[in-house]
Every structure is written in C-alpha cells, then in structure tokens.
Amino acid sequence: MPVNPKKGEREDAFIGRCIAEEVSAGYEQTQAAAICYSYWRKDKMSKIKDTSAKVMAKVAYDTDFRGINLFAKPDEDPCWDGYQMIGMKELDGRMVPNCVPESENMQEQGMEIDVLGYKTKNFTLLSTNVSINSQTPFTFDSPVSL
C-alpha cells in the first residue's frame, strides 16, 4: 500500500519512515528506497501548478525511474521485461537498480566506467573508438568490448 508524505513532512523524515515500512513489507533496502523516492517525487509533482514545470518534472521522473520495477520482491528481477540491470545508480542519495533497455548500448545511458584508471562517461560498447573524459579518442584496429 502506498506510503504518502504527511503535510509538512520533510523529505528525509518521509524517506526514513517510508523505507522502514517498505522493508517491513518485504522489500530489500535498495528497492524500498526506489519506491519511497518515487512516492515523494509523485507527491511533489502533483502539487506543481505551472504546466511547463510539471512536464519537466514528469520527464525527470520518467528518466530516473525508467525500467525499474518498483514493486519487485527480493526474489524477482528489479527491472521491467525488456530491461536489464547494469549495476546500481545513485538516486537522491540512495543506490537503486540501474535498469536499461536490453537493446540500448551503454553510450546512450551515459554510464560512468573506469578505463585505464580514468573515470569516463563517454564510451561505446564494441567500438573502435574510446574517449576518456571527453579527451582525444583512442582508436583500435578492432572493436573493444568494455
């Protein structure tokens, strides 16, 4: 059953209360965090009056929670059908499943990886070009699988 923010409740107080309730309902900590942040964001979006601000909030919400099965039980896949979990991502200070479409490559996700000791968000899976921190790309003779 959805946990709703109480009138005047601060975000951190709500998230703490909500996670405790969702964990007691059988969800893992990370799944409970994703559920609670989803509830918080939806509550805040419902109070936005300006149409353009509401649209932007909806786009941000859909991007952050895309592919995550918010109500998956511990023994279930945390991602929707057609999505796969590629590690975890930080969402509002908590780690949640990073669910990406199975057909989408990692470059489109902008995921951060470590290549030769450098953090990068610019890389292509199975590519002959690899760039590190937006620097000059390295070129290889054959595709590189990262």
Secondary structure as GFF3:
##gff-version 3
##sequence-region A 1 146
A	DSSP	alpha_helix	11	24	.	.	.	ID=ss1
A	DSSP	alpha_helix	29	46	.	.	.	ID=ss2
A	DSSP	alpha_helix	51	65	.	.	.	ID=ss3
A	DSSP	beta_strand	83	91	.	.	.	ID=ss4
A	DSSP	beta_strand	94	101	.	.	.	ID=ss5
A	DSSP	alpha_helix	106	109	.	.	.	ID=ss6
A	DSSP	beta_strand	113	115	.	.	.	ID=ss7
A	DSSP	beta_strand	118	120	.	.	.	ID=ss8
A	DSSP	beta_strand	127	130	.	.	.	ID=ss9
A	DSSP	beta_strand	138	144	.	.	.	ID=ss10
###
